[in-house]
Amino acid sequence: MKINSRVDKVLNYIPKSSKVADIGCDHGYVLIKGVLEAIIIKGVGVEVAKGPYQKAKVNIQEYNMENYIDIRLGNGLEPLEINDCDVCVIGGMGGRLITNILSDNLEKARSFKRLIFQPMNSEWILRKYLVENNWKIIDEDILIDDRLYLYIIAEKGNMVVYDDFFFEIGPVLVNKKDMGRNKYIKEKIFKLEKILKNIKSIELKEKNKIENIKDSIEKWRNYLEY
Ligand SMILES: C[S@@+](CC[C@H](N)C(=O)[O-])C[C@H]1O[C@@H](n2cnc3c(N)ncnc32)[C@H](O)[C@@H]1O
């Protein structure tokens, strides 16, 4: 089994003896390793694509885990029953898609005690949606691997976010004093500077855009620590 640090990072956030749904489970490694380590007592993997679905089923058979892990073909939370699982993992997708998966089945989404997300982009959309729909972001972290991976952990509860910029930088991540947070900020600044360089037109519309990007870079810089 190709276990990578991303699998371990997710498992760190799963309380022992949990029933876990992994949406977009691909190979199924999170569930397999979780069962091997007795962190997960029951797993449901959901896959929308037939290829990964078959791959996950074969992997579960190879590990003789059919009694512990069920792989279901379907879209998002659709194939789950309410209260099937107490933890939900959704990783390796964009923030907008993750948000759609939650909002398409809000009642099921609200039945989980904990949600673990690893958005690949547009994380501000996900954070805003969570906070506006009575979830509390209890932790955020950056894994430094072949690239930066962001983890957002949420539970039911209320959270006040005073400034929309905190949806971008992360209301919990902003207070972390570590290398990951700083690299995350540097990457955001780098991407904005690249957009700025590529704007060539001097039309008024573009001028406003340039000013907005410059303002944004300045905001990110304010949180850069070293
Ligand atoms: C990039 S892979 C990430 C796999 C794994 N979760 C990880 O983090 O390494 C995204 C997976 O999510 C699946 N997927 C995308 N949209 C989905 C949806 N709406 N419901 C279930 N699975 C979905 C894709 O088929 C793909 O296997």
The ligand as a Gaussian input file, in Angstrom:
#p B3LYP/6-31G(d) Opt

LIG

0 1
 C       -7.919000      13.972000      -6.361000
 S       -8.817000      12.609000      -5.777000
 C       -8.446000      12.676000      -4.060000
 C       -8.485000      11.332000      -3.442000
 C       -8.307000      11.290000      -1.947000
 N       -9.507000      11.773000      -1.270000
 C       -7.108000      12.076000      -1.534000
 O       -7.283000      13.105000      -0.854000
 O       -5.997000      11.699000      -1.876000
 C      -10.501000      13.133000      -5.798000
 C      -11.436000      11.961000      -5.824000
 O      -12.735000      12.409000      -5.530000
 C      -13.655000      11.779000      -6.403000
 N      -14.824000      12.651000      -6.467000
 C      -14.927000      13.861000      -7.082000
 N      -16.150000      14.370000      -6.913000
 C      -16.851000      13.481000      -6.157000
 C      -18.189000      13.424000      -5.675000
 N      -19.045000      14.417000      -5.911000
 N      -18.568000      12.355000      -4.963000
 C      -17.707000      11.336000      -4.718000
 N      -16.446000      11.319000      -5.174000
 C      -16.021000      12.376000      -5.880000
 C      -12.886000      11.629000      -7.695000
 O      -13.420000      10.613000      -8.513000
 C      -11.474000      11.286000      -7.192000
 O      -11.261000       9.912000      -7.047000

